[in-house]
Amino acid sequence: MPIDFNANFVPNPNSNGFQQKVSMASFLSGKGKPDTFVKTVNVENAGIDKDYEGITISESRFGTINKTGETAKLYTITNRNGASVKLSSFGATITSVSVPDKNGKMIDVTQGYDNVTPYETAPVGHAGGTIGPCANKINNGEFTINGVKYELEKNKDSGRTHCHGGSDGFDVKNWESKVLPDGVEFTYYKKDMENGYPGNVTAKVTYKFDNDNNLHIKYSATTDKDTLINMTNHTYFNLDGAENTQENSVYDHVVKLPNSSRITETNEIAIPTGKFRDVKNTPFDFSVEKRIGDVIDSDYDQMKIGSGFDQNYCIDGYNGKSLIDIAEVKSQKTGIKLKVSTNLPGFQFYTANHLGKSAQPAGKSGSRYEKRSSLCVEPQFYPNAINTKEFKEKGILKKGQEYNREIVYSFSAGK
């Protein structure tokens, strides 16, 4: 859904553990000399699974945040096969995922930027960011919990809706960060009524990247007052490579959505009506593989509302606990395949229909990301669930309870 947009683990031959070496550029007095410290992590005590043995985690500066003057940190998790994921503390954001193509060449498959400034100031935002407190749209920017009405910023649809946590959401906050033996944990402390949402909330996002090129994202949150929580990730993928920025460059991607037989019907501003539509015999039917370019310009009302694919799919077999495979995407050029799994009830399938605005900055490759140059798969609670009686799960986190959800982005390659 758019909004107009080395800690190193190395084997220690003298012990049964791993040695963790954390390197951080200090840049003190204008000097680039790194500030380094070393500590030993016992494999058994740290609980390092064999899937994560040999990973390295490095930390560096990602630039200065203009609004606060804080330093944004960049973490790079590299597995023993050389594939890597880069994560920024600003927005708990995925800035890069580099995985091997069918010939073994490492390809960055995510859109993003080389420093923190565009993430903070870009008119088309959210690239790779952690979206919250509530992903997607809330009609009229208002909701009621326990008889209390809360009013939010109306930052979308000419002041008719609130979207993705507003202009001051989780994706533009600098999160606290902690290097784990097998990943990176980000924490943000949201104050009561910050951006209109009730409750002092402790939100956490943990990223782990294993040796089979699976990126695990775990979300957790607690609150001291009943509130609304619906976190997701907003990475833009182009499996041909992030340098493919031109308009419609995602058209040759082949998609299968194996466990979604329905979508939530929406009105003219993409607010769910409470009705469901079967995808069978519609352009939204990806029960078998389809090339995006073959169906994206179909004459269908729900497609026109989104200016392309921008719909919430309902997940068949959802029970809130089991991880279900919801999407399979592959590049015919590189052979790279993306599989997405989650224990959330729905997901937004979005083809970057609103990228390419004139004020948008250049991306990592030096050129602007244009319309339909990528796609997003954003697991979530259904949009505007809090105001839609037909949707059972509202995304309400109660005081004393803990929010726990997960997304897994898995990468492989074949001929």
Beta strands, then each sheet from edge to edge (+ up, - down):
strand 1: 8-11
strand 2: 18-25
strand 3: 34-41
strand 4: 56-64
strand 5: 71-78
strand 6: 84-88
strand 7: 93-100
strand 8: 106-108
strand 9: 130-131
strand 10: 137-139
strand 11: 142-145
strand 12: 148-151
strand 13: 161-163
strand 14: 176-180
strand 15: 183-190
strand 16: 201-209
strand 17: 214-223
strand 18: 227-228
strand 19: 232-233
strand 20: 254-256
strand 21: 262-266
strand 22: 272-278
strand 23: 290-291
strand 24: 310-314
strand 25: 324-330
strand 26: 336-342
strand 27: 346-350
strand 28: 376-380
strand 29: 396-397
strand 30: 402-413
sheet 1: 1+ 2- 3+
sheet 2: 4+ 5- 6+ 7- 8+
sheet 3: 9+ 19-
sheet 4: 10+ 13-
sheet 5: 11+ 12-
sheet 6: 14+ 15- 16+ 17- 30+ 26- 25+ 20- 23+
sheet 7: 18+ 29-
sheet 8: 22+ 21- 24+ 27- 28+
end
